[in-house]
Amino acid sequence: MCYRLASFALVCLIAGPIANAQSTQAAQGYFDRGSQRYLKGDLEGAISDFTLAIELSSRLERNIPSTPAGGLRVPVSTGASGERQIRAIDPLTASAYTNRALARTGLRDYDGAINDCNRALTMNPRLYQALNNRGVALFHKGEFAQALIDFDRAISIDQSSPEPFNNRGNVRREMGDLIGAISDYTRALELNPKSADVYCNRGFVRFDSRQTDTALEDFEKAISLDGRMAWSYYGKGSAHVLKTNYALAIDAFSQAIRIDPKLACAYGDRGLTALRLWMDLEAEIDFEQCLAISPDLKDVLEARISRILELRSSSGDSKQERGNATLDRLPRPRRQ
């Protein structure tokens, strides 16, 4: 599975008045703090704040009829005391559900994220951020066809936001539509030309399409925009392997490892590249580190090593094997 960074749509708004001005202010405060916590990586704190924003911007009632006399009611969690439902009384409620879904996705609670987006869409069917974020959760569950529907709908509502285009590109790549994926990433970059993540995504799809030169350009552009992304250096190294620029590949893989010492495939591919250059001791160290991080790569790594050793043997005494590099890469995990 390849690197595919999803783009989340964080809702930012100023809430309109609800029944109680003090409740309005408090709900908005929790909403804003939850958004900041999410951006800082405090996912549990963000969930707590968005939950409080939902409760304060809604009227909570217990055991109410399924067909309410007034207001919009949506089922929430069921406990020992019976089902609770929410009567939404402010647009902030749908936005808080949408943003809470982001934090839940970050914690890999994909079903919880989908439920939150469903509640938001019940309140506001045209909230494209909720469609986008539900699509991301579906994507991570492997439900690509349903995710594609959500991204299509999000784009039909708002064609000025880059996130759904990037995410639809991710889905199209997983479904084998590389041309469609590149088209979507390109549109996302037209809308936001400063997105290192999308350049990296497009770079990997171009790499998979054997468009090595343009893939390398995308990875270089991603690095120029954000030099802290290990995956961009990993992609750069992979492109250099295909171009048989093995020394440059090792340099790029090494930079990826310096940024993310837990990136197993970077160790593995650096080791495979070193093996091509007959740097057997360095390769062995990298293979050990790769498998210490991801033991599940053992079988595929051994197959790649055997392939390179066969090619080395057939090339005689040459100290630089120049076989088909596409056969010897490790599979890249999808970034969560």
ABEGO torsion letter per residue (X at the ends): XBBBBBBBBBBBBBBBBBABAAAAAAAAAAAAAAAAAAAAGBAAAAAAAAAAAAAAABBBBBGBBABBABEBBBBBBBBAAEBBBBBBABAAAAAAAAAAAAAAAAAGBAAAAAAAAAAAAAABAABAAAAAAAAAAAAAAGBAAAAAAAAAAAAAABAABAAAAAAAAAAAAAAGBAAAAAAAAAAAAAABAABAAAAAAAAAAAAAAGBAAAAAAAAAAAAAABAABAAAAAAAAAAAAAAGBAAAAAAAAAAAAAABAABAAAAAAAAAAAAAAGBAAAAAAAAAAAAAABAAAAAAAAAAAAAAAAAAAAAEABABBABBAAAABBBBBBBX
